[in-house]
Amino acid sequence: MSAPWPKRAAWGLGIRSAARHAGARAHPAPRAEAAVPPSPTDPPLALELLVHGVAGAAPAELLGDPRTVRVTGDSTAAVFRRTEDADAEAHPERYTGRPVPEAYCWSRLTSGNGARALWLLLLPFMVANLAHWARPATPAADPAAREVRTYGVLVRILALSLTVLLIAAACEVALDLFAWQCAGSGTCTGSRSRLGFLAPGAGWWAQPGRRLALAAVVPAALTGLLWFLSNRTWSAYESQPPPAGAADPDTASDSTPALGRPGFWYGRRLVARLRAAHTAAGLLTVAAAVAAPTARHDRRAEAPVLEAVGWALEALLVAGGLTVAWVVCRRGRTEARADHRLDRAATTLLPGAALTLLAAVLLYACWSRPGWASAGRLPGDFAFGVLMLGQGVCVLALAAVAARLHRRAPDPAAALHGLGGPAIAMLGCALGGVMSGGVAQRVADWLDGGATPGMAGTPLPGPPVLLSWQAAVLPPLLLVLALLAAWFAVRGARARHRLARTIAAEYPGEAPDRSRSRRIAGARAAAALTDSAPWFVAAVSGITLLLGAGALAGAWIGRQVPGEAARGSGPFLETAARAAQDSGSWLIGFGFVLFVTWGRRAYRDPAARRTIGILWDVGTFWPRAAHPFAPPCYAERAVPDLTWRMTGWTGRTGGRLVISGHSQGSVLAAAAVWQLPPPVRRRVALLTYGSPLGRLYGRWFPAYFGPGPLTALHHEIDCWRNLWRATDPIGGPVLPAAPQDVDRGPLADPVAYGRSSRHPLPAPILGHSDYQADPAFAAERDALLARLDPAARPSGSLPEAAGGVPGQRLSKAPTGQPGPEDPPGTAG
C-alpha cells in the first residue's frame, strides 16, 4: 500500500479553490526529465497523472505540497510535480509501492483572462454548436450516413442564421433606429447634440444614404471583431496537432468511436471554412441593409443609372448569399485524419469579395440624392420574419431527422428520446431572438423618451414589429419557467421526505437522527434533480416554439406592436399587452447590462472569473463544428496535451500510468485515452470519479458518449474504474449495464452517520468533492496499477508489478465487501 494520500481541496464543480497556481514556483527553464533506461533489477515505476475538474485548483492543492515545479507546458496549461519528485525517472527505487504524482492544470484555458467573461454575449452561438454534438447514435451495422449529413447541414444552417440575426440586429439599432429614424427626426436629434450633424439640412452627412453608410461601420466592425476573435483563439488554443502515431488513420474504420479518430480534435479546415462563410454572411447582411432602402428610393425616383447600379448590386448580394450557403452546406467535419489543408478559395476570396461588395454598396449609398428624406422604418420586418420562420422550419426538420436516427438505433438513456439536439437548437434560436429583440426594443425606448415605440402618436416608429413581439413574449416565458422551477422544487421536497425514512438504516448500529437524515436525504434529492433536466429543457423548448409561433403570427397578421394590436380588445388585454411589451424590453435590457457588468467584475475578481470559467467548461468542451464564432474549445488544447504526455512518458520509461480525472477532468482523461496508440493504451489505466461521462454526456451526446462508445472504450483500455456517490449532482455510473466491471458505488456519503471514537466530529456531506478522502480511492488506484498488463513493456524493461498477471484485465473490484478500514457503503 502506498502512503496515505494527502487531502486535496477545490476539485470539481462549485468548490472554491485558492488563487490559481498559488504556491507554485514559476520555473523559467523546466528541468528535463532524465531518460534513464531502467535495468531489470529496478523496481517498477508508476505515474499518477491527475486532471482536475471544472472549478480548477492550484498545483499545490492537487499535489498536497506547496513546493511544486513545472515539468512541461506553459502559463496556460502545464504539468506540475512536487519538487522532490522532479527527478523520479532517475531514481525509480524511491517509489516502490507508490506512484509518482503529477498534476495537469488546464483551468486557465477557460478562465484565465477576465475579457473572456464577455463571451457570455456569444451564448446563442455556443448553444447552436452544442446542438451539432447532441445527435443521436447511429446503428453499428448501418452508419446512416445520409441522415448524419442532413443533421449536420441543418445545424450549420441554423448557426449561420444566428450570425445573420446578430448582425441584422446590430444593423437595426445602428442603421434604422439611429441613422434613419432618430437622425431623420428633429425631435430626436434636438435633444441629442452629438447627432446634430446628421439632422436634415445640417450638412454633407444629412442625406439618408450617407447616414446609412456611416452607421454601417458599426455592424461591419462587429463582424470584423468576431472574425478576429475566432481566428486568434484558434491560433492560441485549438491549433495543437495530435502526436505522431496516435490513433492511426490506416487502422481506423467507420466502427471506430469518433473520439478515437485522429482528426477529431483538429478541425482546422472546417473552422476556417465556416469562419470565412460567417464573416462573409455578416458583411453581406450589412451591405443588404444599406442597399435595399437606397435601391428602393432610386426605383421610385426614376433615376435610370442609379437604378441599374442598384439592381446590379442586389443581384451580386443574392449571388453572394447563395455562395455562402453553398460553402456552409457543402462540407462538414472530417475525422478520419488530421486535415492540415485549407480551402484557400473559400477562406480568403469569400470574405474578401464580400468586403469589396460592401465597399461598393457604401459608395453607391453616398451618391448625392438631394430629394431623399427618411420616414417610417427601414424594410426590416420581412427580413426578420423570414429569419424566424426559417429557424422554426429548420428546428422541426432537425427533430424529424433526429427521430429517424433514434428509431434506427434506440437508446433508452438518450435525452428526450433522441430529440435533445433539436431542443438545444431551439434554445439557441430563442436566445438569439430574444436578445436581438430586447436590445432593439430597449434602444428604441431610450431614443423615444417616455413614449412606447410603435404606439400611435409616438415620435419614432420603433423597431420592426416582430422584434417588439419577441420582447413581449419574455414575461410569459419567465412566468412559465418560474412555475416549472416551483414544480421541481416541490418534487424534490417530496423525494427528500421519502428518502429520509431509510437513511439511518444504511448505517448499522447508529441511532436515528431525524435532522441528520433530512440533510443527507436533501443532498440526494437535490442531486437526483439532474436526471430531470432533459424534461425541463423539453418544456422550455416546446413553450418557446409555441410563443415564437404566436409572436410571428401576431407580427405578420396584425402588423402592429402588441400594445397597439390589443387596443379596443378590453382594458385588461390592452394593459397586459403594453405591460408585456414594456417589461420585456426592460428585462432584456437589464440582462444585457448584467452580462456586461459581470464581465467587468470578472476582470477584477478572480472568484467571479472562476465562476464564469465553470459555465464555459461545460459548453466549450466540444470543437466548433457548427458555429466558428462560438467560444473556443479548450479540449482541442487539453486532449493533445494529455495524449502527448502519456505517449512520451510511457515511451521513454516503459512504466505504468494511471490517469486520474475528476468531474470534467474525467471527460478530458477519457478523450485522451481514446487517442492513444494501442501499445501505449495497454500501459495506461483510467480512474474516474464524480464523472459526468454517463449521466450527462452519455444522455445528451449519445453518438459520442453513449453506451456503445463507452463500452468500446472499456474493451480497449486494460483497466478502468469509476467512483460515484448518490449525493453527487454531476457524477454517476458510466456503464449501468455492467456496473461490476467499471463502476464502484454508490460510495457512502457521509462516511459516518453520527459521532464515534473514529469520527468524533460530524462527517461532512461531500457530494461532488473530495473523492480522494474516501478509502476506496487509494484502494482502486493501487489495484489499477497492480493489474496493468506488464507484457506490453519492451523486453528487458521493468519487471511485472506485484500481483499483476500478464494479460489480466481489471473486471471487478478487488473485493466484493468493504474491508476493515472501509466505511459502510464503499463496496462495489
N, C-alpha and C positions, 0 to 999 in steps of 0.2 A: 504493500500500500504506500501511496505517496504521502508526503507530509500534508497536514491539514491545509486546505486551500483558503487563502485569505478572503475575507468577505469583500465584495465589490458593490458599490452603490451606483445608482443612477443608470441602470441598464433598462432600456425599453421605453415604452410609451408612457408619458406623463410623469416620469420620475425626474426630479431636479438633479442636475449634475453641477459639479464645480466648473469654474471657468475652463473652457476648452484648452487642452494642453497645459493646464496649470501644473506646475511641479516638474514638467518635462524639460529637460535641458536641451535647448536648440543645439544641434550638432552640425556645424557648418560643413564638416567633411566626414560623413558617416563611415564608421570603421568597416572595412571589407571583411566579409566572413572568410574564415580560413577553409580552403578546400582541401582538407587533410584526408587522404584515403584511409578508411578505417581498417584496422587489422582484424584477423579472425578472432583475436582474443579480446577485442574491445567489447564493452557492453553495448547493447542496442541503444541507439539514440532515438528519442521520440520528441515530436514537436506538437504543442497545442497552439493553434492559431485562433485567437479569439476575435470575433466580429461582433461589435456592439449593436444595439438596436437603434430605434429612430430618435430617441432623446439624446444620444451621444454620450460620451464620457471621456474624461482625460486619461491619458496613458497611465498616470499614477493610480487612478481608481481601478482601471481594468487589471493592472498587474499587481496591485496591492503593495506598491513600493514607490515612495516619492522620487527615487533615483532611477530615472529611465533614460534611454538613449535611442535615437532614431537609427534604425538599421538600414532602411531603404525607403525611398519616397521623397515627397516634397512637403511644402507647407499646407497643401490642400488635402492630401491623403498620404498616409505613411504607415509603416510597420515599426513598432517600438518593442524594445525589450528592457528588462531590468539591467542596470549597469553590470551587475555581477554575472549576467548570462550572455553578455555580448560576444564572448569567445567560446560559446558552448561547443561548437563543432570541433574545436581543437582539444577539448577535454571531455569526451563523452563519458569517461569513467565517473565523473562527478554526478551524473544524472541517472544512476542505476535505480530503476523502480519508479521514476517520476519523469514527466515530460518537461521540456523547455517551454515555458510560456512566452508567447509574444502576442501583441495586440495590433490589429489593423484598425486604424482610426479614420473614418471616412465622413464624419459629420460636417466638416467644412465644405464638402461638396454641395450641401444643400442650405446651410445656414451660416456660412462664414462671413457673408457680406450683407450689411444692412440694406443695400439697394435691392437685394433680391426680394425683400418684402413687397415691393411694388409688383412682383409677378402675380400677386393676388388679383390684379386687374385683368390678367390673362386667364382667369379661371375657366371661362367657356371653352377656350382652346384646349386646355388640359383635359376637360371632361370629354370633349369630342375625340381626343386622342385615345382616351380610355375605352371608348366605345369600340374602337377597332380591335382591341385585345380581348374584349368580352365576348368574342364569337363563340358559339357552341362548338363542341368537339365534332370531329368527323369520324366516320367508320374506318376501322383499321384496314379492312379489305378494299374499301372503295373510298378514296380520299375526298370525293365530291368536289373536284377542282373548280367546276363551273360555279357552284354555289358560293364557294370560298372567294373566288374572284369577284363575283357580283356583290357579296357582302363588303369586301374591301373598297370597291368602286363607290358604292353608296355612302360609306362612311367618309371617303375622301371628298365626295361632292358636298356632303353636309359640312365638313370642315371648311371647304372653300366658301360656302355660303356664309359662314360665320365671319370670315375675313371681310367679305364684301359688306356684310351687315355692319361691322365695326367701322369700316371706312365710310360707308354711307351715313352712319350716324354722325361721324365727325363732319362730313360734308353738310349734313342737315343743320348742325349747330353753326359751323363757320360760314357756309355759303348762304343758306336760306335765312336763318334767324338773324345773323349779324349783317352780312353784306347785302342781302336782298330786302328783308322786312325792316330791320331796325334802321339801317342806313338810308332806306327809302322813305322813312317816316320822320318828319320834322320833330314830332313829339319825342321819339326815342333818342335821336341824336342831340336834341336840345338839352336833355338832362345828362348827357354824357359827352363832355367836351372833347375827349380823346377820339371820338368818332366823328367829330365835326368835319374833317377833311373829306369824309365820304358822303356828306349830305348833298342832296340835289343842288346844283349850281355852285358848289364850293370850289370846284377846280377840276384838274385832269382826272382824278380818281372818282369823280361824281357819277360818271356813266355806269350803268348797271354791269355791263360786260367787264369793265376794268375792275370794278369792285369784286366781282366773282373771281377774276383771275388772281387778284391779290389774296383773297380769302382762301383760294385753293392751295396756297402754300402750307396751310396748317395740316389738312389731311394728307397731303403729299409728304410732308415732313414726318408725320406719324407712320406712314408706310415705310419710309426710309429707316426710321428708328427700329421698327420691328425687324426689318431685314438685317440691320446691323447687329441687333441683339442675338438673332438666330445664328448668324454667321460667327460671331465672336464666341458664343457659348459652345458651338460645335467644335471650334478650334481648341477651346480650353478644356472641355470635359469629355467630349464624345469621340474624339479622333484617335482613340487608343486601339491599335490593331491587336488581334489575338496572337498569342505566342505561336511560333512556328511548330507545326506538327500537332497542334491542338485540334481535336475534332476533325480528323482527316476528311476532306470533301470526297475523296475517292471511295471511302467506305460508308459514307452517309447515304441513306436511302429515304424514300418517302415515308417509311415507317419510323424513321429516327425522330425522337421528340424534337420539337422545334428549338427548344433551348439548348440542345446538344449540337446544333448545326453551326459550322464555323462562321457563317455570316450573320448570325442573329444579332450580335452586339456591335455590328459595324455596318450601319446603313447609310454610308456616306452618299452613295449615288442617289438614293431615293430622297433623302433630306435635301440635297442640293436641287433636285428637280422640283420638289414641292416648294422650296423657298423661292425659286425663280418664278414659279407659276403664281404663287400667292402674292408676291411682290408686284408682278405684272397686273394681277387682278385688282390690287389696291390702286395702282396708278391709273388703270383704265376706268375704275369707278370714279375717281376724281375727274378724269377727263370727260366722262359722260355727264357728270353733274354740271360741268361748265358748258359743254357743247349743246346739251338738249335745250335749255332756255334760249341760248344765243341763236341756234339754228331755227327754232320756232319763231323768234322775232323776225329773222331775215325773211322767212317764208311769208309772214304776214306783211312785211314792209315791201315785198315785191322788189327785192334787190337781186337781180339775176346772178351777178358774180358771187356775191356773198352766199346766196342760196346754194349755188353749185358747190362752193367750198364746204358749206355745212353738210350737204348730202355726202360729199366725199369723206369728210371726217367721220360722220356717223357710220358709213359703210366700213371704214377702217376699224372703228371701235367694235362693231359687230364681229368682224373677222378676227380681231384680237381676242375677244371674249371666247369665240369658238376654239381658237388655238389654245388658249389657257385650259379650257375644259378638256380638250383632247390630250394635252400633256398630263393633266391630273388623272385622267381615266386610263390612259394607255398602259402604264407600268406601275406595278406595286412592289412589294418587298421581294428581294431575292436573298435567300438564307442558305443556299447550298454551299456558297463560298464567300469569303470576304471580297466584296466588289470594290476595287480601288479606282475604277474608271469613273469618269464624269461625262455627261452628255453636254458637251460644250455648246451645242446649238441651243439647247433649252436653257442652260444655266446662265449663259451670257447674252445671247441675242434676244431672248424673250423679254427680260426686264429692260434691256437697252432700247428695244423697239417701242415698248410701252412708254418709257420715259420720253423718247423722241416724239411720240404721238401726243403725249400730254403737253410738251412744249409747243407743238404746233397748234393745239387747241387753245392754249393760253394766248398765243399771238393772235389767233383768229378772234378771240373774245375781246382783245384790247383794241381792235379796229374801231375807229370813231363811228358812233351811231347817235347823233345829236338828239333825235326824237324819241329815244327809248327811255321809258320810265318803268320802275319796278312797282308791281301791285300784286296783292294776293300772296299765294305761296308758290314756290318752285314746284315743278311737276314731280313730286316725290311720293305721293300717295300710291300710285300704281306700282312703282318700283318696290316699295316696302311691302305692299300686299303680295306681289309675285314672290318675293323672297320668303315671306312667312308661309304662303301656300306651298311653295316648293319644298320647304323644310318639313312641313307636315306630311306631304306625299312621300318624301324620302324616308321618313321615320316609319311610316306604315309599310312601305316596301321592304325596309330593313327588317321589320318584325316578321313579314311573310317569309323572307329568306331564312331568318334565324329559326323560325318554327319548323321549316322544312328540314334544316340541318339537324335540329333536335330530334325530330321524328326518325331520322335515319340512324342516329346514334343516341338513344335515350340515356340520360344521366339523371337519376333521381335527386342527386345533390346539387345540380346546377341551379343557379338563382333564377327564379321566375320561369322555370321550365324552359330554359334557353333564351328567354326574352330579356335577359339582363342587359345585353348590348343596346337594343333599341330603347330600353328605359333610360339608360345612361345618356344616349344620344338626345333623347327628348329633353332631359335636364340641361344638357349643354345648349340646345337651341333656346330653351326657356330663359336660361341665364343671359344669353346674348340679347334676346328680345327685350327682356325686362330692363336690363342695364341700358341699352340704347334708347328705349322709350322713356325711361325715367330721367336719364341725363338730359335728353332733348326737352322734355316737359319741364324740368327744373330750370333750365336756362331760359326757356320761354317765360316761365313765371317771374324770373328775376328781371328780364327785359320789360315785361308788361306791367311792372309795379304791383299794385294791389289788385289788378284785374285778373280774370281767369282766361288764359289764352284760348281762342276759338269760340268763346261765347259772343253773343250778339252785343254790339256796342263797344267791344274792347279795341284798343289801339292796334294790336297786332293779330294777324290770323292764327299765329302759333304754329307748332309743328304739324306734320301730317296727321290726319285724324286717327290712323291706325296706331301711331305711337301713343296718342292720348288714351286709346282703348287699352293698349298694353300696360300702361302705367296704372290704369283704373282697375285691372284685374289683380293687382298685387295685394290689396287689403283682403279680398275674399280668399285669396290663396293662403295668406298668412293665418287667417282665421281657421281654415281647414287644417293647416299644419299644427296649430295650437290644439285643436280637437284631437288630432292623431297623437300628439305628444301626451295629452291627458289620458287617452285610452291606453297607451303603452305604460304610462305610469301606474294606472290602476291595475293593469295586468301584472306588472312587476311586484306591486304590493301584495297581490293575492298569492303570487308564487312564493314570495318571502314568507308569508304566513304559513303556507303549506309545508315549505322546506324546514321551517324552524322546529316542527314537531319531531323530526327524525335526526337532527344534528347530533344531539347528545349520545344517541345510540351508536354512532360511528366511533366513539372514543370509550371503549370498555373501561369500567371501573371509575368513571368520572361522574360526579354528582351533577345533575342537570342544572343549568343556569339559564333562565329564560332570556335575560338580556344578552348574554354571550351567544346563545343560539340565534337570536334575531340578527345580531351583527353578521355572523357567518352566513346565515341564510340570505341576508340582504346583499352581501357581496356576490353570492352565487346567482341570485336572481338578476342583479344588475349585469353580471357577465353573460347570462343567458339571453339578454335583450339583443345582443349582437346577432343572434340567429334570426331575429325578426326584422333585421334591416332590409332584406330584399322586399318584403311586403310593404314596408314604409316607402321605399323608393318607388315601388309599383303604384301605390296610391298617389304619391305626389306627381309622378309622370302622367298617370291617367287623368287626374284632375287638371293638370297643366294643359294637356292636349285638348280637353273639353273647353276650358276657359279660353285658350288660344283660338279655337274654332269660333267661339262666341264673339271674341274681340274682332276677328276677321269679318264675320258676318255683320256685326254692328257697324264696322267702319265702311264696308262696301255697300251695304243696303241703305243705312241711314245717311252716310256721308256727313255726319255731324259728330262732334265730340260727345262723350257720354252725358255731360251736364246739359248740353243743348238738345240732344236727342230725347231726353226724358222730359223736356218741357211740355207741359199740358197733360202729362200722364198721372197727375196727382202730386200733392205736396210731398208725400213720403218718398215716392220713387225719384222725384226730381232732386230732393235733398240728398238722398242716398247716392245718386249718380254723381252729383257735384262733389260730395264728400269723398267718394272713391277716387275720382279724378284728382282732386287736390291732395288727398293724403297719400295716394300712390306716388305722385311726383316728389312729395316731401320725403317719403320713406326711402325711395331710391336715391334721392339726393343725399340723405343722411348716410345711407350705406356707402355711397361713393366717398364722402368725406371721411367716414370711419376707416375705409381702406387706406386712404392716403395718410390719415393720422397714425394708424397702426404702423404703416411703413416708416414714417418719420420716427416713431418711438422705437421701432426695431433698430434703427440706425444708431441709437444711443444706448439702448437697453439690451444687454446680452441675453437676459432671460426671455424677453419678447422675441428676440431673434431666433432662439432655440424653439420657441413655440411655433413660429411660422415655419421653421425647418421641419418640424414634425408633420405639419399639414402637407408639405410638399414631398416628404419622404414616401408617403403612401401613393400620391398621384403621379409622381415623376419617376417611378421605377422603370416604366416602360419606355422604349425608344419612341422617337417622334415619327410614327409610321403614317399618320393621317394629317397632322397639322404641324407645319415646321415652325410656327410662332409660339407653340406651347413652351412652357418652362423646360429647360434641358433635362435630359435623362442622366442621372448620376450613375446608374448601373453600367452605362457604357464606359465609364472610367473604373468603377469599383470591381466589376466582374473580371475584366482583363488584369487588373492589379492582383487580385487573388489567384487567378489562374497562372499568371507569370510566377508568383511567389511559390505556389505549391509545386509547379513543374520544375522551377530552378532549384529549389531546396532538395527535393527528393532526388533529382538528377545528380546533384553534387555529392550528397551524403549517402544515398541509398537507404535513408531512415524511414521511419513510420511517422505519419502525420494525422492528427485529428483536428479537423476544422470545426470550431465550436461557435455556433451562431445563435443569438438571442433575438427574438422578435423579427424586425425587418432584416437584421443581420443573418437570420436563418434562411431567408429568401435569397440573399446575395450568396450565401455559402452554397446552397443547393444549385443555384445557377452556375457558380464557378465549377463545382464538381462535374456538372453536366458537360462542361467544356474541356475537361481533362482528357488526354490520350489514355487509352485503356491500360498501358503499363503503369502510368502514374496513378490512375484511379485505383488500382489494386493495392497501392500502398497508402491510401487515404481513407480515413473513417469520417463519418459525418455525425455530429452531435447537435441536435436542435432542441430548443426549449422556449416555451412561450411563443411558438411558431404559428404564424397565420397561413402556412402553406396549404393546409387542407380546409381550414374553417373559413377563410376569407378568399384567398387566391383560388383555391380549388372550386369554390362555388361561383365566383364572379368571372373567372377566367378559365373555364373548363378545358378549352383547347390546349392550354399550356401547363396547367397545374391540376387538371382533373385526375380521377383515379387511374386512368390509363398512363399518362406521363409519369405520375409519382410511382406507380407500380414498376414501370420500366426503370426508373432511377433506382429503386430498391434492388432490382435484379442486377443492375450494372455496377453498383458500388458494393464492396465487400461487407462493410459494416455501417449501419445507420440505426441510431436510437433517438427517440423523441420524447421529451418530458413535458407534461402539461398538468394544469390544475383546473378544477371546476370553478374556481374563483377568478380565473383569468378571462377578461373580456376579449382578448386578442388571440391568444394561443389555444390550441386544441389538438386532437389527434390528427395525424396526417394520412393514415391508412386505416379508417374504421373497419374495413372489411377483413383486415388481418392484424388486429391490434397487438397480438403477442409477438409479431415479427419485428415491428418497429416501435410502436408506441408503448410507453410506460406511464401509467396514470389511471385515474387522477391521483396526483400526489396529495398528501394531507396538507391542508392549509386552513387554519394554522397548524403547526406541528404538534401543539399541545392545546387541549381544551381549557384546562384550568391550571392553577398553580400547583407545583410539586417541587420536590427537592432538586430535580433536574432542571425544572423551569420555574424558578421562584417568582419571576415576573410574568405578566400576561404575554403570551406569544403573539406577535403581530400577524394580521392577515396580509399576506404578501401580494396576492393577486398576480400581477404581471411581472413583478420584480424579484430580484434576489433568488433566482433558481440555484445559484451556486451555494447558497446556505443550506440547501437540502442535502442530507447524506446520499441521496440517490444520484446526485450529480457526480461526485467523485467516484462512486462505485461504477457508474456507467462509463465514465471516461476511461478509467483504468481497464475495464473489461474490453472496450473497443480497441485500445492499444494492444492488449494482450492477444486479441483474436485476429489482428490483421494478418494477412497472408504473407508469411516471410519468404515463401518460394518465389515471390516476384522480385526479390532483390538480386542484383548481379552476383555471379559466382564469386565467392571469396570475400563478400562484404559482411554485413552484420549478421550475427547468429540469430536464431529464432527467439522470439520473446517467450518468456516463461509462460507455460500454459497454452501457447499457440500451437495449433496443428496445421500443417500445410494444407491449403485448400479449404479449410473450415470457414464457414460463414457464420456471422452472428445472427441467429434467427430467433433467439429468445433471451429474456433477461437472465442474468447469472443465477438467480434463484427465483422460485415461484412465491416465496413468502418473505416477509420482512425479516431482516437479520436482527441480531440482538441490539444493534445500535440504531436501527431504523425506527422512526416513529410510525404509528398506525397509519395505514393508507398509502405507504410507499411501495407496496408490492405491485409488480406489473400485472 
